[in-house]
Amino acid sequence: MTTLFFNLCNTLILVAWAAILFFPKSKVSKPLISFPWIPLGISFFYTYFIIVSGGLAEADFSSLEGIVVLFKNATPESAAAGWLHYLAFDFWVGTWMIRHSQKFQIKHILIVLPLLCTFMLGPIGILIYSLVFFTKKKFTKAS
């Protein structure tokens, strides 16, 4: 079941990212962008993986050493849960970036790179989007 659920989530997220990247104003993408349906769906699988892996009661998040131990002792289910955590939050941030850019009239082409970076590198995408936003804001004020 672990592999099946993991592959389902991975495939779904690729399709969802492709939709919001290339067709952000389509009938399929609009609901994905307006409400976190994809992260919500992934959250169910995430919860399943956390429960099946035995939970996080023993996890030590207070130190780097504790995090290293957590990764070293990972099971397929706990690793899947960790990956789904990234998928859900990165997608949520990506949809926020689209809504935010539309609100501030930033052309979609300017946020494709930040979106791709958010998908692949999380925080780097947020950094690049912020640079695009503040640069656009500065040039808008100047003109």
GUFI-279987 format. One line per field, with one value per residue (C-alpha): residue number from 0; residue in three letters; x, y, z. Coordinates in nm, 4 decimals, always signed. Example, Ala and Ser with C-alpha at 12.3 -4.5 7.8 and 13.67 -1.06 7.14 Angstrom:
// residues 2
i: 0_1
aa: ALA_SER
px: +1.2300_+1.3670
py: -0.4500_-0.1060
pz: +0.7800_+0.7140
// end
This chain:
// residues 143
i: 0_1_2_3_4_5_6_7_8_9_10_11_12_13_14_15_16_17_18_19_20_21_22_23_24_25_26_27_28_29_30_31_32_33_34_35_36_37_38_39_40_41_42_43_44_45_46_47_48_49_50_51_52_53_54_55_56_57_58_59_60_61_62_63_64_65_66_67_68_69_70_71_72_73_74_75_76_77_78_79_80_81_82_83_84_85_86_87_88_89_90_91_92_93_94_95_96_97_98_99_100_101_102_103_104_105_106_107_108_109_110_111_112_113_114_115_116_117_118_119_120_121_122_123_124_125_126_127_128_129_130_131_132_133_134_135_136_137_138_139_140_141_142
aa: MET_THR_THR_LEU_PHE_PHE_ASN_LEU_CYS_ASN_THR_LEU_ILE_LEU_VAL_ALA_TRP_ALA_ALA_ILE_LEU_PHE_PHE_PRO_LYS_SER_LYS_VAL_SER_LYS_PRO_LEU_ILE_SER_PHE_PRO_TRP_ILE_PRO_LEU_GLY_ILE_SER_PHE_PHE_TYR_THR_TYR_PHE_ILE_ILE_VAL_SER_GLY_GLY_LEU_ALA_GLU_ALA_ASP_PHE_SER_SER_LEU_GLU_GLY_ILE_VAL_VAL_LEU_PHE_LYS_ASN_ALA_THR_PRO_GLU_SER_ALA_ALA_ALA_GLY_TRP_LEU_HIS_TYR_LEU_ALA_PHE_ASP_PHE_TRP_VAL_GLY_THR_TRP_MET_ILE_ARG_HIS_SER_GLN_LYS_PHE_GLN_ILE_LYS_HIS_ILE_LEU_ILE_VAL_LEU_PRO_LEU_LEU_CYS_THR_PHE_MET_LEU_GLY_PRO_ILE_GLY_ILE_LEU_ILE_TYR_SER_LEU_VAL_PHE_PHE_THR_LYS_LYS_LYS_PHE_THR_LYS_ALA_SER
px: +0.0000_+0.2846_+0.4211_+0.0752_-0.0270_+0.3132_+0.3009_-0.0577_+0.0373_+0.3508_+0.1599_-0.1268_+0.1059_+0.2915_-0.0365_-0.1536_+0.1733_+0.1623_-0.1944_-0.1204_+0.2117_+0.0950_-0.2810_-0.3359_-0.6642_-0.8196_-1.1342_-0.9192_-0.6624_-0.8901_-1.0306_-0.6803_-0.5537_-0.8525_-0.8641_-0.5934_-0.7672_-0.4414_-0.2718_-0.5928_-0.5926_-0.2248_-0.2907_-0.5036_-0.2222_+0.0278_-0.1836_-0.2036_+0.1753_+0.2362_+0.0006_+0.1388_+0.4974_+0.4252_+0.3925_+0.6384_+0.6194_+0.9869_+1.1048_+1.3359_+1.2856_+1.4814_+1.8281_+2.0044_+2.1204_+1.7583_+1.6622_+1.9560_+1.8437_+1.4902_+1.6182_+1.8522_+1.5682_+1.3218_+1.0888_+0.9343_+0.6176_+0.7909_+0.9997_+0.6801_+0.5185_+0.8161_+0.7998_+0.4247_+0.4828_+0.7022_+0.4600_+0.1597_+0.3271_+0.5193_+0.2001_+0.0112_+0.2838_+0.2764_-0.0975_-0.0552_+0.2098_-0.0298_-0.3146_-0.0781_+0.0736_-0.2723_-0.3805_-0.0775_-0.1019_+0.2298_+0.2417_+0.2357_+0.5486_+0.7434_+0.6465_+0.7073_+1.0676_+0.9689_+0.6955_+0.9356_+1.1848_+0.9115_+0.8204_+1.1808_+1.3545_+1.0791_+1.2237_+1.4361_+1.1148_+0.9742_+1.2945_+1.2848_+0.9145_+0.9809_+1.2531_+1.0154_+0.7391_+0.9520_+1.1244_+0.7879_+0.6510_+0.9517_+0.9245_+0.5483_+0.5942_+0.8660_+0.6505
py: +0.0000_+0.2371_+0.2319_+0.2604_+0.5602_+0.7240_+0.6860_+0.8131_+1.1292_+1.1849_+1.1509_+1.3702_+1.6480_+1.6467_+1.6843_+1.9575_+2.1515_+2.1234_+2.2565_+2.5613_+2.6329_+2.6161_+2.6800_+2.8940_+3.0408_+2.7159_+2.5573_+2.2796_+2.5088_+2.7718_+2.5417_+2.4074_+2.7616_+2.8995_+2.6302_+2.3888_+2.0765_+1.9057_+1.9665_+1.8559_+1.5290_+1.4726_+1.5376_+1.2237_+1.0107_+1.1914_+1.1063_+0.7435_+0.7223_+0.8828_+0.6370_+0.3327_+0.4360_+0.4471_+0.8219_+1.0828_+1.0432_+0.9484_+1.2192_+1.4911_+1.8078_+2.0241_+1.9498_+1.8756_+1.5460_+1.4519_+1.5249_+1.3178_+1.0251_+1.0663_+1.0383_+0.7486_+0.5497_+0.6227_+0.3523_+0.3643_+0.5019_+0.7730_+0.8726_+0.8877_+1.1030_+1.3380_+1.3657_+1.4284_+1.7018_+1.8799_+1.8177_+1.9556_+2.2704_+2.3504_+2.3241_+2.5402_+2.8054_+2.7814_+2.8460_+3.1365_+3.2842_+3.2639_+3.4298_+3.6960_+3.7674_+3.7973_+4.0387_+4.2576_+4.2145_+4.0393_+3.8602_+3.4836_+3.4426_+3.6276_+3.3750_+3.0544_+3.0346_+3.1013_+2.8377_+2.5802_+2.6574_+2.6289_+2.2875_+2.1659_+2.3752_+2.5161_+2.8200_+2.9244_+2.9663_+3.1911_+3.3949_+3.4369_+3.5229_+3.7868_+3.9385_+3.9472_+4.0999_+4.3712_+4.4526_+4.4812_+4.6921_+4.9282_+4.9726_+5.0223_+5.3045_+5.4644_+5.4853
pz: +0.0000_+0.0793_-0.2756_-0.4302_-0.2165_-0.2603_-0.6406_-0.6499_-0.4593_-0.6667_-0.9941_-0.8753_-0.7653_-1.0994_-1.2874_-1.0494_-1.0787_-1.4597_-1.4595_-1.2440_-1.4174_-1.7774_-1.7531_-1.4411_-1.5646_-1.6896_-1.5449_-1.3976_-1.2372_-1.0866_-0.8147_-0.7419_-0.6921_-0.5017_-0.2312_-0.1117_-0.2471_-0.3373_+0.0008_+0.1699_-0.0232_+0.0447_+0.4141_+0.4353_+0.2948_+0.5167_+0.8211_+0.7082_+0.6703_+1.0107_+1.1799_+0.9981_+1.0744_+1.4473_+1.4852_+1.5975_+1.9741_+1.9929_+1.7522_+1.8799_+1.6759_+1.9178_+1.7837_+1.4592_+1.6065_+1.6767_+1.3158_+1.1873_+1.4030_+1.2684_+0.9103_+0.9897_+1.1477_+0.8684_+0.7423_+0.3939_+0.5552_+0.7552_+0.4520_+0.2445_+0.5134_+0.5065_+0.1293_+0.1310_+0.3877_+0.1315_-0.1543_+0.0330_+0.1613_-0.1558_-0.3595_-0.1108_-0.1339_-0.5141_-0.5252_-0.2836_-0.5139_-0.8078_-0.6142_-0.4805_-0.8216_-0.9784_-0.7050_-0.7769_-1.1551_-1.1998_-1.5336_-1.5006_-1.7120_-1.4402_-1.1754_-1.3710_-1.2460_-0.8829_-0.9135_-1.0567_-0.7824_-0.5191_-0.6590_-0.6609_-0.3948_-0.1699_+0.0074_-0.2916_-0.4902_-0.2194_-0.2236_-0.6018_-0.5960_-0.3299_-0.5472_-0.8451_-0.6326_-0.4721_-0.8021_-0.9773_-0.6925_-0.7097_-1.0873_-1.0629_-0.8086_-1.0216_-1.3338
// end
